[in-house]
Amino acid sequence: MGDTKTRLENESLLLEVAAHGGELSRIYDKKHQREVLWEGTPSIWGRHAPILFPFIGKLFEGKYRFQGKAYEMTAHGFARDMEHTLLSRTGEEVWYVLEDTEDTFKTYPFHFRLETGHRLEGNCIRVMWKVVNTGEDTLYFMLGGHPAFKTPEGTTVHDFTLQFEQEGEGPLHYQAPDADGYKVEALSGSLGLEDGKAKIVPGFFDRALTYIFDRGQVTAVSLLLLDGQPYVTVRCPHIPFLGVWTMEKTHPFVCLEPWFGRCDERGYQGELKDREGQMSLAPGQTFTADYVIQIHA
């Protein structure tokens, strides 16, 4: 596995983007002189902000069905574990690209081109995606982000408060995967928000290790520090799913994850095209999307 990285820097932030996985691998906040992105300690969780493609979450029993044939696939797909190729780089923007190979085609019988860009915009990072269907048949895919924001030195996740911005009014409904990572209707509920806020008290992630908000109801989510000041915000309008996840027991970070797609429902045996949240592209078409990570001054 290579360790090639591209560095971007402005007055506010220093970023590194890794060729392996094409993922953002460092966010350094110059004003507060602290690392914001999880460092990827292998003994805990060896990733930083992986790109989820062409699936999100787990497939039921690790398989999906396309045109009557069953294929095996690991959770979150293969893009996060492959080498991406540097496509372009300017002073404050970098793009990497991943294309199908003979090996990917064996488990994912589609031709594609995935481009991932990161651009510095003051104290914000814009994460950009382009998916191109380079084949002659409909491309079915899912796509998502998985940035992990570490707890500042001297704090724990229980010093964080989540603040949500949402479409409409009323309770914020969530779903949670079961212990095996599948959707079940029984694991659902709503967060009791006060002024849009939910404190991460001890036991918060016992109720749901992963909170999944769907229907595009969350347009932005922030982590607030103990004094109520914002630490980081993920802005994701027009993205239909949002996941909030941490590591069980250790809780060294919180992930705020915008997704186009989600995990399988327990027992799902249907065709790929009929999965909940499934995206599709006609031959020659391009899908584009982005979200923003804001590091607060």
C-alpha positions, 0 to 999 in steps of 0.5 A: 500500500502506498503512502503518497499524499497531496498537501493543500494549505491556506491561512486557516487550514492544512490538508493532506489527501491520500492516494490510497482510498483517495481520502482526506487524511489530515485537517490541521486547524492553524488558529487552534493548533490542533488536528481535527481529523482522526489520525487513523490509529490502526489498532483502533480504526485505521481510516480517516475519511474513507470514500464509500463506493459503490455500496454503503453499509452492509449487504445482507449476508455480504451479497447482492443480486444483479440480473439473477446472479449473486455477487459478494461485496464487503461493507462500504465497497472497494474504493476506500481500499484501492489506489486512486490516481492523481488527476489534477492539482492546483494551489488549493484544489486536488482531484483523484480518479478511480476507474474499474479494473478486471478485478473490480469487474469480477465482483461489480460488473460495471464500468465507471469512473469515480473522481473525488476532489477536495478544495480549500475555501477559507476555513472550509473544505469542499468535498466533490464527487463525479461518477461517470458511467463509462459502460453501455448499460445502466450503472447502479451505485451508492456513494458517501463520505465518512469523515471522522472528527477526533475529540480535542485533547483533554476532552471526550465525546461526552463533551460534544453536543450535536446540533442539527439543521433540518428541513421542516419542523418536528421531531428528528427521526432516526433509524439504526442498524442492528448488531449485524449492521442491517436495517430493521424497523424495530430500531427506530425512534426520534431524538428529543432536540432542544433548540436543535441540539442533542448532548452526547451523554453517556449511553447516547451511543448505546441506544444506536451505535449508528444514527441514520437520518433519511429523507434528506431531513438533515441539511447540516450537523455540527459538533459543539464543544463543552462551552457551546462553541462550534468545533466542526460542521458538515453541510450536506443539503440535497444529500438524502442520508446522514450517518452519525457513528463512533467507535464502540466503547473507545469513542475517540472520534465522531463521524458525520457521514453524508450518504447517497444510499444505506445498508440493506434491510435484514433479509433483503433478497431482491435485485440490486436496482430495487435496493433502498437508496440505490442510485443509477446512471444511464450510459455516458451520463455523469452524477455530481455532488458535494458537501462541505466541512467547516472548521470553526474559528 
